[in-house]
Amino acid sequence: MRVLGVDPGLTRCGVGVVEGVAGRPLTMLGVGVVRTEADADIGVRLVGIERGIEEWLDRFEPELVAVERVFAQHNVRTVMGTAQASAVAMLCASRRGIPVALHTPSEVKAAVTGSGRADKAQVGAMVTRLLRLSAPPKPADAADALALAICHIWRAPAQNRLQQAVAQNRLQQAAAKHQAAQQQAAAQQQAVAQRQASAQQQAAGQRQASTPSQASAVKGRTR
């Protein structure tokens, strides 16, 4: 599996590509940062991020794009910029039909370091070790992007099993509902048939009861 990790940000958007499967050594194919000028118009900056991510998609052709899930922060301006950059990354991938996965910072930290409260230095050190690099990627945004890719590769098998289990459960529920609906329809048809049979029997009984009276009336007129 080849995954492009994206650590979203307006000034520095970390990107990193990792290839491999869970349980085996992983390989880093590329790492870097898409930068924009802090004093540029927001529209221009978003276009710059889009072009940068498109270049990475063209160059590495990933099977999936893993993006950090944005959470609210005290600095509203910062979280807005992060959310906008995240949306651009998801748009670029989805436009090409590439699946997108979102992972929270704590999920990434726990997957890479074993602790959801690890700091950036610990994440960088583990990324360096796991990918057998000579030094931690700089800046930290680049290391975080690689950590996102690693996180998804390791979590994908478990997520797939969970999704399969959920899908199987939904199929079973749908089959049970269909069977129940069929049984209910059959019961309703049987009830209708019973009512019709009862009505026919009642009508036949009324006809039999009225037949002697009619015969007597005819006999009386004949006399």
PLY file of the C-alpha trace (Angstrom):
ply
format ascii 1.0
element vertex 223
property float x
property float y
property float z
element edge 222
property int vertex1
property int vertex2
end_header
0.00 0.00 0.00
1.28 3.44 -0.92
-0.08 6.26 1.24
0.37 10.03 1.00
0.17 11.58 4.46
-0.89 15.23 4.69
-0.37 17.34 7.80
-2.57 20.32 6.82
-1.52 23.92 7.34
-1.60 27.17 5.40
1.99 28.28 5.91
3.50 24.78 5.97
1.55 21.77 4.74
3.54 18.64 5.49
3.49 15.83 2.93
5.08 12.40 3.02
4.72 9.16 1.09
5.20 5.75 2.74
4.86 2.34 1.13
4.44 -1.05 2.76
2.04 -3.29 4.65
1.32 -3.84 8.31
3.75 -6.18 10.01
6.62 -5.55 7.59
9.30 -2.85 7.29
8.02 0.36 5.71
9.74 2.49 3.10
9.69 6.26 2.77
9.38 7.33 -0.87
9.34 11.08 -0.32
8.84 13.81 2.26
8.54 17.57 2.12
6.47 20.66 2.80
4.14 22.72 0.62
4.69 26.35 1.63
2.70 29.54 1.07
3.43 33.16 1.93
1.83 34.25 5.19
0.97 37.72 3.82
-0.66 36.43 0.62
-4.40 36.42 0.02
-6.17 33.32 1.38
-7.38 32.33 -2.07
-3.87 32.50 -3.49
-2.54 30.41 -0.61
-5.16 27.71 -1.11
-4.36 27.56 -4.82
-0.70 27.17 -3.92
-1.48 24.27 -1.60
-3.64 22.66 -4.27
-0.88 22.87 -6.86
1.66 21.47 -4.42
-0.50 18.48 -3.47
-1.35 17.84 -7.12
2.37 17.63 -7.87
2.83 15.02 -5.15
-0.14 13.04 -6.43
1.26 13.14 -9.96
4.73 12.11 -8.85
3.95 9.27 -6.44
0.45 8.10 -7.47
-0.63 7.01 -3.97
-3.40 4.49 -3.40
-4.78 6.48 -0.49
-4.40 9.91 1.10
-4.32 10.14 4.92
-5.16 13.57 6.34
-5.07 14.73 9.94
-8.56 15.27 11.31
-8.95 18.90 12.37
-10.00 19.62 15.96
-11.07 22.92 17.48
-8.29 24.94 19.07
-8.13 28.10 21.16
-6.74 30.00 18.17
-9.72 30.19 15.80
-7.64 31.67 13.00
-5.19 28.76 13.14
-7.85 26.06 13.14
-9.66 27.76 10.24
-6.50 27.77 8.16
-5.81 24.14 9.02
-9.36 23.14 8.10
-9.12 24.97 4.78
-5.84 23.26 3.89
-7.32 19.91 4.94
-10.30 20.45 2.64
-7.98 21.21 -0.28
-6.08 17.96 0.27
-9.30 15.95 0.42
-10.61 17.68 -2.69
-7.45 16.94 -4.68
-7.59 13.25 -3.76
-11.33 12.83 -4.25
-11.22 14.52 -7.65
-8.90 11.70 -8.77
-10.98 8.99 -7.14
-8.34 8.34 -4.47
-9.80 7.27 -1.09
-9.25 9.64 1.83
-8.80 8.60 5.46
-8.90 10.95 8.45
-6.93 10.28 11.63
-6.89 12.29 14.83
-3.56 13.49 16.25
-3.92 11.17 19.24
-4.56 8.19 16.95
-1.41 8.96 14.99
0.71 9.43 18.11
-0.60 6.21 19.67
0.01 4.23 16.48
3.58 5.49 16.02
4.83 5.90 19.58
2.42 3.88 21.69
1.20 6.99 23.53
-1.56 9.34 22.42
0.15 12.14 24.38
3.58 11.95 22.74
5.19 15.25 21.75
6.53 16.16 18.32
10.08 15.18 19.22
8.97 11.67 20.19
6.93 11.34 16.99
9.89 12.48 14.90
12.23 10.06 16.65
9.91 7.09 16.09
9.30 8.02 12.45
13.07 8.11 11.96
13.45 4.69 13.54
10.51 3.05 11.79
11.56 4.28 8.34
15.27 3.70 9.02
16.23 7.31 8.29
19.54 8.92 9.11
17.89 11.90 10.82
14.39 13.10 11.78
12.59 14.84 8.87
12.49 18.61 9.16
10.36 20.58 9.80
8.08 18.75 12.24
5.18 19.07 9.76
7.02 16.73 7.39
7.57 14.15 10.14
3.89 14.40 11.10
2.89 13.71 7.50
4.98 10.54 7.48
3.47 9.55 10.83
-0.01 9.91 9.31
0.92 7.58 6.46
2.43 5.04 8.87
-0.62 5.23 11.11
-2.97 4.41 8.28
-0.92 1.52 6.93
-0.84 -0.05 10.39
-4.49 0.64 11.19
-5.93 -0.26 7.77
-6.22 -4.05 8.34
-8.13 -3.57 11.60
-10.32 -0.90 10.02
-11.06 -3.16 7.07
-12.06 -6.02 9.37
-14.30 -3.66 11.30
-15.91 -2.34 8.12
-16.45 -5.89 6.87
-18.04 -6.86 10.18
-20.32 -3.81 10.06
-21.27 -4.54 6.45
-21.98 -8.19 7.29
-24.13 -7.16 10.23
-26.09 -4.76 8.03
-26.65 -7.51 5.46
-27.89 -9.86 8.17
-30.23 -7.18 9.53
-31.54 -6.46 6.03
-32.11 -10.18 5.40
-33.93 -10.53 8.72
-36.15 -7.53 7.93
-36.89 -8.94 4.47
-37.80 -12.31 5.93
-40.01 -10.67 8.56
-41.73 -8.60 5.87
-42.36 -11.73 3.80
-43.81 -13.54 6.81
-46.04 -10.57 7.63
-47.24 -10.37 4.01
-47.96 -14.12 4.00
-49.89 -13.80 7.26
-51.92 -10.91 5.86
-52.69 -12.87 2.69
-53.77 -15.84 4.77
-56.01 -13.62 6.91
-57.59 -12.11 3.79
-58.16 -15.58 2.34
-59.78 -16.73 5.59
-62.08 -13.69 5.65
-63.06 -14.29 2.03
-63.77 -17.97 2.71
-65.84 -17.06 5.77
-67.78 -14.49 3.76
-68.45 -17.02 1.01
-69.65 -19.59 3.55
-71.94 -17.01 5.17
-73.36 -16.00 1.80
-73.96 -19.63 0.88
-75.76 -20.20 4.18
-78.00 -17.18 3.58
-78.90 -18.46 0.11
-79.80 -21.88 1.51
-81.94 -20.30 4.21
-83.90 -18.17 1.76
-84.56 -20.97 -0.77
-87.44 -22.78 1.16
-89.34 -19.52 1.73
-89.22 -18.69 -1.94
-90.44 -22.20 -2.82
-93.37 -21.87 -0.37
-94.35 -18.54 -1.81
-94.46 -19.95 -5.30
-96.56 -22.92 -4.15
-99.03 -20.59 -2.44
-99.57 -18.54 -5.60
-100.12 -21.73 -7.58
-103.04 -22.78 -5.34
0 1
1 2
2 3
3 4
4 5
5 6
6 7
7 8
8 9
9 10
10 11
11 12
12 13
13 14
14 15
15 16
16 17
17 18
18 19
19 20
20 21
21 22
22 23
23 24
24 25
25 26
26 27
27 28
28 29
29 30
30 31
31 32
32 33
33 34
34 35
35 36
36 37
37 38
38 39
39 40
40 41
41 42
42 43
43 44
44 45
45 46
46 47
47 48
48 49
49 50
50 51
51 52
52 53
53 54
54 55
55 56
56 57
57 58
58 59
59 60
60 61
61 62
62 63
63 64
64 65
65 66
66 67
67 68
68 69
69 70
70 71
71 72
72 73
73 74
74 75
75 76
76 77
77 78
78 79
79 80
80 81
81 82
82 83
83 84
84 85
85 86
86 87
87 88
88 89
89 90
90 91
91 92
92 93
93 94
94 95
95 96
96 97
97 98
98 99
99 100
100 101
101 102
102 103
103 104
104 105
105 106
106 107
107 108
108 109
109 110
110 111
111 112
112 113
113 114
114 115
115 116
116 117
117 118
118 119
119 120
120 121
121 122
122 123
123 124
124 125
125 126
126 127
127 128
128 129
129 130
130 131
131 132
132 133
133 134
134 135
135 136
136 137
137 138
138 139
139 140
140 141
141 142
142 143
143 144
144 145
145 146
146 147
147 148
148 149
149 150
150 151
151 152
152 153
153 154
154 155
155 156
156 157
157 158
158 159
159 160
160 161
161 162
162 163
163 164
164 165
165 166
166 167
167 168
168 169
169 170
170 171
171 172
172 173
173 174
174 175
175 176
176 177
177 178
178 179
179 180
180 181
181 182
182 183
183 184
184 185
185 186
186 187
187 188
188 189
189 190
190 191
191 192
192 193
193 194
194 195
195 196
196 197
197 198
198 199
199 200
200 201
201 202
202 203
203 204
204 205
205 206
206 207
207 208
208 209
209 210
210 211
211 212
212 213
213 214
214 215
215 216
216 217
217 218
218 219
219 220
220 221
221 222
